[in-house]
Amino acid sequence: MPATGTIPVTLAVVDPSERHNGTGLVRHDSPLDEAKIDADAAKIVRRLERSGFQAYLVGGCVRDLLLGSRPKDFDIATSARPEDVRSLFRNCRIIGRRFRLAHVVFGSKIIEVATFRRSPQTEAPVDPVESDGTGDDDAELAVDEDLLIRSDNVFGEAHEDALRRDFTINALFYDLDRRQVLDWCGGMGDIQRRTIHTIGDPTVRFREDPVRILRAVKFAARLDLGIAPDVYDAMVMNREELAKAARPRLSEEILRLLRGGAAHRSMFLLWEVGAMAMLLPELSTFLDDDEASPGASKRFWKRIDVLDQRTKAGPVDDLVYWTTLLYEPMAEALAGSKDPAATLTDFLEPIVARIALPRRAADGIRRIVGLLPKLAKGLVDGKLSRLGRADVALQALDVLEIDFTARGKSTVNVDKLRREIAPAAEAARAEGRANRSRRGGRSRSR
């Protein structure tokens, strides 16, 4: 039996073509490239459907396939409760204390299966098992007088699930068997126009969850989309709302902007709408005042271009992203400093407080910056063996290579030197991990 307060699951047989009648649904006959659809995700959808539930591919994977991109992952929305999903898949685990989600595991791959939800503004029974914030990017969202969403734990119907999402292009469902795109929000037209629109008033949507401003930047940059004028204006007007967002979400979203291979446009949009001034005023002020260091902002953008090239070529360590992003304003702060370590701490501590930059990351950045002059000298005289004992040596060499490339300096010896220091650097990293593990073990035993 369903828990008290939940919406009972209905398994009555309904002609799928008559599902969602009266909900404003528009069906588009737009078959997606089946070769690009994850076979395991398709298997989950079809088993749920055969078991009497509604199930669709949803969100980013549908958007990306329609735009001609290959999705990074595939999510599923369904009328089935998490326990129903677990009963159908032995390789399923349920996560979350407040809003439960089903993860179906295939080796190292996880496919997320979420029960349809509705906006918390709509009166409806609330599931008694509450969410711990695990789930999609709109999860972790009761609404207070400031509109900020603090929980989003209400089960609902398919059309309500679509309408609670952030942008129209993310609210499209795909019916695998009928090969139709289900559209309640006009998202298909925005896909064709390659334009970002919010679902509903953009000011309300950004005040409900300010991190949506960063998500708009991410989609615009990564997918090469335009931003509708009213959405752009609302991003500018509501940028100060970012101060209300959960700080760890801010640091993670900044990393996502850097990891997507479109960091240049991401950072430019972030700066242009004024969001950078809220999150990283150190960097924003540096870019605003090019007269203080002529050519420095040009070097910054060149450095970010090189970072994008590296990202497209293969994995990049998060420390490399953070250090490269902050390199120019840090270098400016260090100019003439008699105590570089203290100067770097003074520079990084406000960032740690403002966006929850992990302290381990801040410490890594400090050590990389301290290592860069020695590495640069080592590139000239070839004496790098001792430097390889630092557990951030390889990341520091990556940062230095990006710096040299951005400045038009030769990097011909970098790969050779990377191979030379790699064994010692990897050994140092392994020792560091072991030490942290031992410290953690002692802490737990107490």
KAVEN-V371393 format. One record per helix or strand. SS is the DSSP state (@ for helix, = for strand). FROM is the first residue (numbers start at 1). TO is the last residue. If there is no record, write none. Layout:
ss:SS from:FROM to:TO
ss:SS from:FROM to:TO
This chain:
ss:@ from:16 to:18
ss:= from:26 to:28
ss:@ from:34 to:36
ss:@ from:39 to:50
ss:= from:55 to:58
ss:@ from:60 to:66
ss:= from:75 to:78
ss:@ from:82 to:88
ss:= from:92 to:95
ss:= from:101 to:106
ss:= from:109 to:115
ss:= from:117 to:117
ss:= from:143 to:143
ss:= from:149 to:149
ss:= from:155 to:155
ss:@ from:158 to:163
ss:= from:167 to:167
ss:@ from:168 to:170
ss:= from:173 to:175
ss:= from:180 to:183
ss:@ from:187 to:193
ss:= from:195 to:196
ss:= from:198 to:198
ss:@ from:202 to:208
ss:@ from:211 to:223
ss:= from:226 to:227
ss:@ from:229 to:237
ss:@ from:239 to:244
ss:@ from:247 to:259
ss:@ from:263 to:272
ss:@ from:275 to:279
ss:@ from:281 to:288
ss:@ from:296 to:313
ss:@ from:318 to:334
ss:@ from:340 to:355
ss:@ from:359 to:381
ss:@ from:387 to:389
ss:@ from:393 to:407
ss:@ from:414 to:445
